[in-house]
Amino acid sequence: MTHAPKSHQLPATNYQLTLIIPAYNEEQRLRPFLESIVEFNQTNQLISEIIIVDDGSSDQTAAIAQAFRSRLPLRVLRHHHNRGKGAAVRTGIKAARGNLVVFIDADGATPITELPKMYTALQRSDIAIGNRWIKGAVTERHSALRKLSGYIYRSYMKLFGLGAIDTMCGFKGYKKHVARALFADLIEDRWLFDTEIAYKAIRRGYKIINFPIHWESKDGSKLDTKTLIISALQIWPLIRKINKK
């Protein structure tokens, strides 16, 4: 693993970036995050298109997303029922037009101002992964319980060769052909899709850059400590399935 360069100055390339935002019942948090992207776009020209994948929401998530179509290069795709975050990201990747694809959580825990780091890292890697735990990272409003459970989870992930990767961080980017190859045979549609993709990426020898980010815990998180523990217990069976394929 290597860290992204400190400089965020962008090299001259022909890369186009698709930003994918998976969203499930995010009517309370999506609007302010999209407003921050509108502001970001006024001074940055990184985003070629935005794809919001509404994963079977029962609230106004899709309507809020649609309202921003006149202000952002945005498309809204919808699942008829909730299929899981991994399935939503895969839908976005299949529809992406850019040759770089980045997914980011709809709650804005990772601010859009971190996108230049991602873009820079993807110039020299197949995959770039935001990390909340390495030197240079800044985390805010992270409870002691979440910090402890996160530490235990990361220690457990070392058993599978994934200790250096913040697998649960919702800010990851790929060259599009790499993303499509990794997501084509996705087994896990829900929380563990990140773990599956990272494990397969390492096995297949893709170059990964792991870089520090600014991250803030947001109210209303769907990934609580109980879900984290249950997910951890499902990792070994998932790894066995991957190895059998």
N, C-alpha and C positions, 0 to 999 in steps of 0.2 A: 504494500500500500504506500502511496505517496500523497503528500498534501498538495492542494492547489496553490499556485503562486500567490504571493501577497498582493501583487498588483492586479487591479481589476480592469486595466486598460485592454481593450478588445482588439485582437488582431484582425486584419482585413481578410475576410473569408467570404465564401458564397453560402455559408450555412443559413438555413431558415429554421426558426424554432417554433415548434408547436407546444403550447402550454396546456396540459390536461388537468382538469379539476374534477375529481370524483366527488359527488355530493349526495348525501342521503339525509333528508329532513334538516336542511341547513338554512331555513328561512331567517333565523336570527343572526347567523354569523356570515352568511355569504355576501349580503349587500355591502357591509363595510369593507370586506376584503376586495370586492370588485371595485369599489370606489378608490381604494389604494392603488389598484392596477391602473385605473384611468389616470390618476395623478402621475404614476411612474411612467406611463406611456408618453406623457407630455415632454419628457426630457430624455427618454431612452427609446431606441428603435430595435429592441431585441426580439420582440414577440411578433411573429408573422401571423399566427392564429391562436385562438383560445377555444378549446373544446371543453364544455361543461357536460359531464355525464351524470344525469339525474338517475340515481339507482333506485327507482321505484318509490320515490318520496310520496308521502301522503299529505304534505303541507304545500306551501307556496314556493318551494325551491325553484321549480322550473319557470314559474312566472317571473320571479325576481331576476333570474338569469336572462330570460328573454328581453326584459326591460333594458338591458345594457347593450343590446345588439347595435344600437345606433351610436354607441360611444366606444365600442371595442370591436376588434375583428373576431367576432364570437359566434360559435355555433353551439346549439344545445341538442344533445342526444339523450334519449330517454329509454330506460328499461321499464317494462310494464310491471315488473315486480322486483323486490329487493333481491339482488343476486350476490352482493358482496363487493367490497372495495376492489379486490383483485380483478373481478369480472368487469367492473366499471373502468379501471385503468386499461384493461385489455381492449375494451370497446373503443376507447379513445385512441389507443395506439393503432388499431386497425384503420381508423378513419383519418389519422394524421397525414397532413400534406408536407410538413416540414421534414428536413433530413436530420434534425435533432428533435427529440421528444422529451419533455420534462413533465413530471406530475408533481403537484403540490396540493397540500390539504386545503379544503375550503374554509377552514376556521381562521386562516391567516396566522397560525402559530409560527410558521416561517414567513417573515415579511417578504413581499415581492422585491424589495431592495436587495435581497440576497441573490437574485437571479444573475447579475453579472458574474459572480463567483462561479456559478454553475456553467455559464456559457464559456468562460475562460477555461475551466477544467475540461470541458468536453472537446476543446481544440486538440488535446493531447491524450485522450483516452477513449475507450469504448463506452465506459460507464462512469458517471460521477455521482457520489453519494454524500449528501449533507450529514454532518456528524455533530451531535450535541455534547460529546464527551471528551473530545481531544483538545489539545492545547490551542488556545485562540477562540474556542467556542464560548458563547455567552448564553446562559439560560436564565429566564425570569419566571417568578411565581411558580416554582417547582416545589411541591410539598415534600417534606422529609420522607413520607411514606412512598411517594412515587420515585424519589431518588433511590431509596433502598431497594424497592422492587426492580427498578431499572438496573441497578448494580448487580443484583442476583441474576437477572435475566441475561445480562451481558457476559457474566462469568459462565453461565450455562452454555451460552452460544460458542464459547471457546472450544467446547468439546467437538463442535462440528466445523471448526476452522473459520468461524465467523465472528470471532471476538473483536476484531478491529473495525467491524462494520456496524453502524447504528441501523440495524435492520428495521426497527420500528419507526424511524423518522420518515415523515411523509414528504420528503423532498429529494427526488432522485431523477437522474437524467441519463439518456442513452442516445447513441447513434441509432437512427430509426431501424436500420437493417438488423442491428443487434437486438433491439427491443422486440421486434417482430419474431426473431428466431427464438428468443427466450420465452416469450408469452404464447407462442403457437401451441405448445403442449402443456399449458398451465394445468396443474392438478388442483391447487388450493385457490378457491375464489374469494376467500374471506381474509382474515387478519394475517394468516401465515404466508400469503403470496409473496411478501417481501423476502421472507426467509428462503422460500423456494427459489426465487429468481436469483438471489445472491449466491446461494449454494451452487446452482447450475452454472452461473457465470464464472465462478472460480474453477469449477471442474472443466469448463470448456476453454479456459485460458484467456478470457477477455481481460484487457487492461482496465483496472479500476483505480480511480482517484478518489480518495477519502478526504474531505475538506471541512474545516470548522465553520459553523454557522451561528447566527443569532437566532434564538428560539424563545418563545414565550408561551407558557401553559395557558390555554384558554378555557373559560368556563364551558361546561356542556360536553366535555370529551366523552366519546362513546367507548374508549378503551380504558376501562377501569382496572384496578389491581386484580380483581377476580378474573376478568377476561384474560389478562396478561398471564396469570398462573395457568389457566386452562389451556391457553395457546402453547405455553412452554411444554406442557405434558404431551402435546400433539406433535411436537417437532420430530422426535425420533421415528414415529410411524411414517411421517411425511418423508423423511430422509430415506427410509427403506424403500418407499414407493418410487422415489426418484432414481435410486440406485438400481432398481429392477428394470427400469425402462431402457 
